[in-house]
Amino acid sequence: MATKLIAPSELNLDGWWRDANCRGLKIKQVTPTVCAGCTVTKECIWTAMTKDDRHEEGMFIRGGLTGYIRDKFWYLPKYRSDRLQAFDAACREAERVRETIVSK
């Protein structure tokens, strides 16, 4: 039986999407640039990684990361035993992407 993954305590998972920069946009309009100034990036990444949104609308941008990049962290052998470490690594990558966008 799989154990339930508990979200980090700093995440506000109750209605976080109301504060998302992409709220109201079509999926194809969501880009890393839209995510760069968002205040709920970590909540978005957590939800995308733990709810496995790949089946709904394909591998779209969440938290500034493509589905491919999120999967890279989630499914890499070094992160399989520690999903929180995978989440932290994905958040660091999203921050790196954000800094690249902001510095342009």
C-alpha positions as CSV (number, residue, x, y, z in Angstrom):
1,M,0.0,0.0,0.0
2,A,1.4,3.4,-1.0
3,T,1.9,6.0,1.7
4,K,0.2,9.4,1.3
5,L,2.6,12.1,0.4
6,I,2.2,15.1,2.7
7,A,2.7,18.5,1.2
8,P,5.3,20.8,2.7
9,S,3.7,23.0,5.4
10,E,4.6,26.3,3.7
11,L,2.3,25.5,0.7
12,N,-1.2,26.9,0.8
13,L,-3.1,24.3,-1.3
14,D,-6.6,25.7,-0.4
15,G,-7.6,27.8,-3.4
16,W,-4.1,28.7,-4.5
17,W,-5.2,28.9,-8.2
18,R,-7.2,32.0,-7.4
19,D,-3.9,33.9,-7.1
20,A,-2.3,32.3,-10.2
21,N,-1.1,34.6,-12.9
22,C,-2.5,32.2,-15.5
23,R,-6.0,32.2,-14.1
24,G,-8.4,32.7,-17.0
25,L,-5.8,32.0,-19.7
26,K,-6.0,29.2,-22.2
27,I,-3.4,26.5,-21.8
28,K,-1.5,27.6,-24.9
29,Q,-1.2,31.1,-23.5
30,V,0.6,29.9,-20.4
31,T,4.4,30.4,-20.7
32,P,7.3,30.5,-18.3
33,T,7.1,34.3,-18.7
34,V,3.5,34.2,-17.3
35,C,4.8,32.1,-14.4
36,A,7.8,34.2,-13.7
37,G,6.0,36.7,-11.5
38,C,3.5,34.3,-10.0
39,T,3.2,34.0,-6.2
40,V,1.9,30.4,-6.2
41,T,4.6,28.7,-8.3
42,K,5.4,26.1,-5.7
43,E,1.7,25.3,-5.1
44,C,1.3,24.9,-8.9
45,I,4.4,22.6,-9.2
46,W,3.3,20.5,-6.2
47,T,-0.2,20.0,-7.7
48,A,1.1,19.2,-11.1
49,M,3.6,16.7,-9.8
50,T,1.4,15.0,-7.3
51,K,-1.9,15.0,-9.2
52,D,-0.3,13.8,-12.5
53,D,-2.0,16.3,-14.8
54,R,-0.5,14.7,-17.9
55,H,-3.7,13.0,-19.0
56,E,-5.9,16.1,-19.0
57,E,-4.5,18.6,-21.4
58,G,-1.1,17.2,-22.2
59,M,2.2,18.3,-20.9
60,F,1.7,22.0,-20.5
61,I,3.6,24.6,-18.5
62,R,3.0,24.6,-14.7
63,G,5.0,26.7,-12.3
64,G,7.2,27.8,-15.1
65,L,8.2,24.2,-16.0
66,T,7.2,22.0,-18.9
67,G,5.7,18.6,-18.2
68,Y,8.8,17.0,-19.5
69,I,11.0,18.9,-16.9
70,R,8.6,18.1,-14.1
71,D,8.6,14.4,-15.0
72,K,12.4,14.5,-15.2
73,F,12.5,15.3,-11.5
74,W,9.6,13.1,-10.5
75,Y,10.8,10.0,-12.2
76,L,14.6,10.2,-12.0
77,P,15.9,7.2,-10.0
78,K,17.7,9.4,-7.5
79,Y,14.4,11.0,-6.6
80,R,12.1,8.0,-6.6
81,S,12.7,7.3,-2.9
82,D,12.3,10.9,-1.8
83,R,9.5,12.8,-3.6
84,L,10.0,15.9,-1.5
85,Q,13.5,16.0,-2.8
86,A,12.1,15.8,-6.3
87,F,9.7,18.7,-5.6
88,D,12.5,20.8,-4.1
89,A,14.7,20.1,-7.2
90,A,11.8,21.1,-9.5
91,C,11.3,24.3,-7.5
92,R,15.0,25.2,-7.8
93,E,14.8,24.7,-11.5
94,A,11.7,26.9,-11.7
95,E,13.5,29.6,-9.8
96,R,16.5,29.3,-12.2
97,V,14.1,29.7,-15.1
98,R,12.4,32.7,-13.5
99,E,15.7,34.4,-12.8
100,T,16.7,33.9,-16.5
101,I,13.4,35.5,-17.6
102,V,13.6,38.4,-15.1
103,S,17.2,39.2,-16.0
104,K,16.4,39.7,-19.7
